[in-house]
Amino acid sequence: MKQLLTLCLLSLLSFGGYAQSKPSKKQTLDYLDKTLKMSVGYVTYKNEKGTKYRIEGASFYPAEVKYEFNFYASSTDQNYLKYEQYSNIHWEDLEEVKIERNSKTMDKELTRIYIRFATKIRYDAQGGGDAIEMDDDMHYPTSFTLYILKTKAESVKKALERLRERAKEENKDPS
């Protein structure tokens, strides 16, 4: 009987160790990618003149360390698709993740998450098929914005902070 009880206790303890493992960097980026895709179709900006920006696509690419965001802009005088890409992202340099709680200019289901880094990242954009001219300050910012469903905002913030910790662990000097 004692042996059976001891065996059961050891089994429970061994399973508990597996439940505590943290998601890998790739798993975290996959989660963020999946969560970003939930916001496709929502409006990120609208005004009284009828101008709207609707999300057409959003993706994290773990292997290339980049984030892409596409939206369709429509107004009374023009319509176009705009592509934005942020690359050269150093997650270990993440300084701030800030959730905007309320906005009157976008769909009520969405929220913005501002992400700021200690180092510059690369930003490229195209609007209506043409590259958008930018100076160096615009081309190498230290922040970008994610548009996320409000119900996912806190878990996305935690995932971003987990990415920072994972990146720091990866870049630690082994000595």
N, C-alpha and C positions, 0 to 999 in steps of 0.2 A: 504494500500500500504506500509506504514511504517513497519507494522508488518511482511509483507511478506519479505521485504528487510532485516529486522533484523533476521528473521528466516533463510533466505538463508545465511546470513553472519555467523551466529552461526554454521550452518551445515558445511560450508567450513572450519571454524576454527577447528571444532571437527575432521574432516577428516585429516586435516594437522597434528594434533598431532599423529595420528596413523602412518603416513608416516615417521615420524622422529625416530621411535623406532629402536634401534640397534639390530642386530642379536644376539641370545643367544650364549653361549659357544658351545652348541651342534650343532646349525646351522652353526657356523663358522667351527667347526671340520668336519661336513658333507660336507661343501663347499670345504675344503682342501682335503678331501678324494676323492671327485669327480674330482677335478682338478689334483690330483696326478695320477689318473687312466688314464687321457688323455695322459700321457707320456709313457704308456706301448707300447712296440714295438720299441721305439727309442733307438739309441746307445748312451751310456754315455761316452764310451772311445773306441778309436781305434788308432792303430799305423801302421807304415809302414810294420811291420812284419805280419800283418793280424790278430792280436789279437783284439777282439771286446767284449764289455760288452753291452748286450742288456737288457733293462728293461723288466722283466717278470711280475712284480706286485709291487704295492705300496699302502699302506693303513694307515689311521689313525684310531685308535680304541678309541673313546672318553671314554667309560666306563672303559677301562683298562689303559688309559693314556699312549698309546704306538704308535709307528710308525714302520711299517715293510717295508722293501725294498728288492726285489728279483731281481737278474739279472742272465742272462745266459752268461757265459764266453766261448768264442770259440777262439781257436788258431790252429796253424798247428799241435801242439803236444798233446793238450788235450781240452776237453770240459767238463764243469760242471756247475751246478746251485748253486748259493751262496745266502743264506738267511741272512739278517741283521735285527736285531730288537733293537729298542731303547725304553726303558721303564723308569718308575720312573721320568717322565718329569714334572717339576714344572714350568708351564707357567709364573707364577708371577716372576720368576727369569730370564726370557729372557732378555739378555743384548744387543744383536746385531742381526740384520737381514741384510745380505749383498748380493746383487745380482751381480753375475759375468756376465758381459756384453758379452764377446766374448771368445770362446774357439775353437781351431782348432782340438781338439781331440774328439769332439762329434758332433752329428747331429746338423745342423745349426738351426733347429727349437727349440732346447732345450737351457736352461740356468741352472746354478747352483744357489741355494740359500743357503748360509751358515747361520746356526743358532747357536748362542753361548749363553750359560747360565752362571749365576753366581755360580750355584751349579752343582754337578756332576749328570749325568744320567747313566743309565745302558745300556751297549751294549753287545749283544750276536750275534754270527755269526756261520753259518755252511757252509762248502764248500764241494761239492761232497758227501753230506750225513754225513760228520764227523764234530764234533765240532772243531772249530779253537782255538788252545791254545793261550791265551793272558795273559799278565801281568796286574796288577791292573790299570796302566795308560791307557791301551787300553780298559780294561773292564769297566772303569768308566770315560769316557771322559766328557768334558763340551760342546761339539758341535756335530752337524751332518749336513748333506747336503741333500737338496731336489733337485730333478731334475724335472723341470717344463717347460712347453711350454713357450717360450719367450713372447707370447701374454698375458699370465696370470701372469707374474712375479710381476708386481706392485700390482695387486689385491691380490696376495698371501702374499706379504710383509705386506700390510695393514691388511689382515686377521690375520696374526701372531701377529702383534702389538695389534690388537683388542683382541686376546686371552689373551695376557699379561694383558691388562687393566681389562678384565672380571675376570681373576684369582685373581688379586689384590683386586677387589671389593668383591669377594667371601670370601677372607681371611681377610678382614678388621675386626678389633675388633668392635663389635656393640656398645660399650660404648662411 
